[in-house]
Amino acid sequence: MMPARTALARPPAAVRLDRLPIAGFHRDIVKLLAYIFFFELGDLNSFAFAAPGVRQEWQLSLGAISTITSAAFVGMLWARRRAAGSPTGWAGNARSSSRPCGIRRSR
């Protein structure tokens, strides 16, 4: 009969993961995320650059500018939910959550 292992006999998962080498796949993922993040920040910063001029030209309050900014984020969420094709927008569609987001069965 083998002795039962204790939690102390095995190093934590984080320690084991830290010892793994970084491969080309990991570098490619980081580059892809940096690319996406760059354009996402560009989208947000373009309105941040334009907001003072829009506010002055249209005599908007800070509350109106914050509402516009919030509407942009709500629009992003709405578009993501529409793209997913489900009422909840977070997984599959309403009939089956086993299919990946955005993939529908052909009829």
C-alpha positions in Angstrom: 0.0 0.0 0.0 1.4 3.4 -1.0 1.5 6.2 1.6 -0.9 9.0 1.2 0.7 12.2 -0.3 0.5 15.3 1.8 0.1 18.8 0.4 3.6 19.7 1.5 5.3 17.0 -0.6 4.3 18.6 -3.8 5.4 22.1 -4.8 2.6 24.6 -5.6 1.5 24.9 -9.3 2.8 28.5 -9.5 6.3 27.3 -8.6 6.1 24.5 -11.2 4.8 26.9 -13.9 7.6 29.4 -13.1 10.2 26.8 -14.0 8.7 26.2 -17.5 10.6 27.9 -20.4 9.0 30.6 -22.5 8.4 29.3 -26.0 7.8 31.1 -29.3 4.0 30.5 -28.9 4.1 32.5 -25.6 5.9 35.4 -27.4 3.4 35.4 -30.2 0.5 35.6 -27.8 2.1 38.5 -26.0 2.7 40.3 -29.3 -0.9 39.7 -30.3 -2.2 41.0 -27.0 0.0 44.1 -27.3 -1.3 44.7 -30.8 -4.9 44.5 -29.7 -4.2 46.6 -26.6 -2.5 49.3 -28.7 -5.6 49.7 -30.9 -8.0 49.6 -28.0 -6.1 52.4 -26.2 -6.0 54.3 -29.5 -9.8 54.1 -29.7 -10.2 55.4 -26.1 -7.5 58.0 -26.4 -8.9 59.4 -29.6 -12.1 60.4 -27.7 -10.1 61.6 -24.8 -8.2 63.9 -27.2 -11.4 65.1 -28.9 -13.6 65.4 -25.8 -12.5 68.9 -24.7 -13.1 70.3 -28.1 -16.5 68.7 -28.4 -17.4 69.9 -24.9 -16.5 73.4 -25.7 -18.1 73.5 -29.2 -21.4 71.9 -28.1 -21.4 73.4 -24.6 -21.6 70.0 -22.9 -21.2 69.4 -19.2 -18.7 66.9 -17.8 -21.7 64.7 -17.0 -22.7 64.6 -20.6 -19.1 63.7 -21.7 -19.0 60.9 -19.1 -22.3 59.6 -20.4 -20.9 59.5 -23.9 -17.9 57.7 -22.7 -20.0 55.2 -20.8 -22.2 54.7 -23.9 -19.2 53.7 -25.8 -18.4 51.0 -23.4 -22.0 49.8 -23.3 -22.0 49.8 -27.1 -18.9 47.6 -27.0 -20.6 45.2 -24.6 -23.8 45.2 -26.7 -21.8 44.4 -29.9 -20.0 41.6 -28.2 -23.3 40.1 -27.0 -24.7 40.4 -30.5 -21.7 38.8 -32.0 -22.0 35.9 -29.6 -25.6 35.3 -30.7 -27.0 34.4 -27.3 -29.3 36.1 -24.9 -26.7 36.1 -22.2 -23.8 36.7 -24.6 -21.3 34.8 -22.6 -21.4 31.3 -24.0 -22.6 29.6 -27.1 -26.3 30.2 -27.9 -29.5 29.6 -26.0 -30.0 26.1 -27.3 -26.5 24.7 -26.5 -23.7 26.0 -24.5 -21.4 23.3 -25.8 -20.6 25.2 -29.0 -18.0 28.0 -28.8 -19.3 31.6 -28.8 -20.4 33.0 -32.2 -20.5 29.6 -33.9 -24.0 28.5 -35.0 -25.2 25.3 -36.4 -26.3 25.6 -40.1 -30.0 24.8 -40.7 
